[in-house]
Amino acid sequence: MKKISYILLILFLFQWSCITDQNKYKETDIFEEYETQAGFTVLHLPPVLFKIVFSLSDESDIDSKKLLDKIDVIKVMFFEQNEKTSKLESIKESMNTKVEKFEYNLVTRIAQEDNDIAIYVIESDKIIHEVLIVIVSDKEYIGLNFVGEFTKEDVMKVYESINMQKLKNMDN
């Protein structure tokens, strides 16, 4: 009888632990397809790494630290075109299709001579669950995907923190 009780208890706990909130947001994995392709580097980083690096920085401020606390996962995709990889135009088309499929909304686009920067979000119930920042140059494609729970003000802080002067200096 004790064995049956233990088995029933284990089954009950297992079932209870598998119950999930059906209304909870399910994050996208927009970079998954590219993880094994030539020319791509895809990383899933815990935000604690950025917190450590950021805490060592001289430019850290309280607002930025609060924003980092809201991030659950950081995904980074880097693509550099060469003779053995897909063409950049193909990657841009593929990513644009994924942005539409996952229903990202464009917040802003910054275009300059050699770089095109776009910020997209996925929002529901006035909570932004994902921020996707895409940076495209002549032969490179960089995607940053931040998953967490953000406000519109948080996303605007990220937008304002993109220092266009530093980007322009990088081109020279």
C-alpha distance (Angstrom), angle and dihedral (degrees) to the residues before:
residue distance angle dihedral
M1 . . .
K2 3.81 . .
K3 3.81 91.3 .
I4 3.80 91.4 53.2
S5 3.81 90.7 48.1
Y6 3.81 91.1 51.2
I7 3.79 92.1 47.2
L8 3.82 91.6 49.4
L9 3.80 90.6 47.2
I10 3.81 91.4 50.4
L11 3.82 91.8 47.5
F12 3.80 91.0 48.5
L13 3.82 92.2 49.6
F14 3.80 91.3 46.4
Q15 3.79 92.1 50.9
W16 3.79 92.6 44.8
S17 3.80 91.9 50.5
C18 3.82 90.9 52.2
I19 3.80 94.3 54.7
T20 3.78 108.8 106.3
D21 3.74 133.4 -172.4
Q22 3.80 104.8 -97.3
N23 3.82 91.7 -153.7
K24 3.79 94.2 54.4
Y25 3.77 115.6 115.2
K26 3.81 115.8 -106.3
E27 3.79 112.6 -146.5
T28 3.78 121.8 -129.9
D29 3.77 124.4 -120.0
I30 3.75 96.0 -147.6
F31 3.84 94.0 163.8
E32 3.83 98.0 46.5
E33 3.81 95.9 100.2
Y34 3.80 92.2 57.1
E35 3.81 99.6 50.4
T36 3.82 94.8 96.3
Q37 3.81 99.6 34.2
A38 3.81 123.5 106.6
G39 3.78 115.7 -99.6
F40 3.81 95.0 25.8
T41 3.77 131.7 109.5
V42 3.81 114.5 -172.0
L43 3.80 121.5 -176.3
H44 3.79 132.9 -177.7
L45 3.78 105.8 -157.3
P46 3.79 130.1 -171.5
P47 3.82 110.9 -126.1
V48 3.80 89.9 -126.5
L49 3.83 88.7 77.9
F50 3.79 90.8 58.3
K51 3.80 90.8 44.9
I52 3.80 90.6 55.0
V53 3.81 93.5 47.4
F54 3.78 91.8 42.4
S55 3.81 92.7 50.2
L56 3.81 88.9 56.8
S57 3.80 91.8 51.1
D58 3.80 120.9 100.5
E59 3.80 90.6 -142.0
S60 3.82 96.9 59.6
D61 3.78 117.3 127.9
I62 3.79 135.6 -178.5
D63 3.84 95.3 -106.0
S64 3.80 91.8 53.8
K65 3.79 91.8 48.8
K66 3.83 90.3 51.3
L67 3.79 89.5 50.7
L68 3.81 91.6 50.9
D69 3.82 89.3 53.2
K70 3.82 89.3 61.1
I71 3.82 94.2 57.1
D72 3.82 117.4 97.4
V73 3.81 100.0 176.8
I74 3.78 135.4 5.9
K75 3.80 118.0 -154.7
V76 3.78 121.0 -168.7
M77 3.79 127.4 -169.9
F78 3.77 122.4 -173.9
F79 3.81 123.6 -175.9
E80 3.77 126.6 -177.8
Q81 3.78 118.3 -174.3
N82 3.80 119.3 -133.0
E83 3.80 136.3 148.6
K84 3.83 92.8 -77.2
T85 3.81 97.7 50.0
S86 3.78 138.9 70.4
K87 3.77 117.9 -84.0
L88 3.79 118.1 -92.8
E89 3.81 91.6 -122.3
S90 3.81 89.6 58.7
I91 3.81 91.1 51.2
K92 3.81 91.9 48.9
E93 3.82 91.2 51.0
S94 3.80 91.9 47.4
M95 3.81 92.9 49.0
N96 3.81 92.4 46.3
T97 3.81 88.4 54.4
K98 3.82 90.2 50.5
V99 3.81 91.7 48.3
E100 3.81 88.8 55.4
K101 3.82 93.6 43.4
F102 3.81 93.8 51.8
E103 3.84 89.7 43.4
Y104 3.78 98.7 -121.3
N105 3.79 113.8 173.9
L106 3.80 120.5 -140.0
V107 3.81 111.8 -119.8
T108 3.78 98.1 177.0
R109 3.77 143.4 -22.7
I110 3.79 124.4 -149.0
A111 3.78 116.2 -163.5
Q112 3.75 125.6 -173.2
E113 3.79 136.2 156.2
D114 3.81 101.1 -66.1
N115 3.81 104.4 2.1
D116 3.77 134.1 65.1
I117 3.81 114.9 -167.0
A118 3.80 122.3 -171.0
I119 3.80 129.3 -179.6
Y120 3.81 118.1 -156.7
V121 3.81 130.8 178.9
I122 3.78 139.5 -166.5
E123 3.78 109.6 -143.4
S124 3.79 135.0 179.0
D125 3.80 130.0 166.9
K126 3.83 90.0 3.5
I127 3.81 90.7 -60.9
I128 3.78 119.9 114.6
H129 3.80 108.8 -141.6
E130 3.79 100.2 179.3
V131 3.77 136.4 24.5
L132 3.79 116.8 -163.6
I133 3.79 118.1 -167.1
V134 3.80 115.4 -170.6
I135 3.80 122.7 -169.1
V136 3.80 117.4 -173.1
S137 3.80 125.6 -176.1
D138 3.80 132.9 166.5
K139 3.81 96.6 -69.5
E140 3.83 105.0 1.4
Y141 3.78 136.6 75.1
I142 3.80 120.3 -167.5
G143 3.78 123.3 -175.4
L144 3.81 125.4 -173.4
N145 3.79 117.5 -171.0
F146 3.81 118.3 -170.9
V147 3.82 116.5 -168.2
G148 3.80 121.2 -164.9
E149 3.78 138.9 81.7
F150 3.78 114.0 -60.7
T151 3.79 138.9 166.9
K152 3.78 125.6 -132.9
E153 3.79 87.3 -106.4
D154 3.82 89.8 58.5
V155 3.81 91.2 53.4
M156 3.80 90.9 48.1
K157 3.82 89.3 53.4
V158 3.81 88.6 54.6
Y159 3.81 90.3 48.3
E160 3.80 91.9 49.1
S161 3.80 91.3 47.7
I162 3.80 92.3 60.9
N163 3.77 98.7 102.7
M164 3.79 106.1 -148.5
Q165 3.80 92.3 -170.4
K166 3.83 91.0 59.1
L167 3.81 89.9 48.2
K168 3.77 91.3 51.4
N169 3.79 91.0 49.2
M170 3.82 90.4 51.9
D171 3.81 89.6 60.7
N172 3.79 92.6 57.3
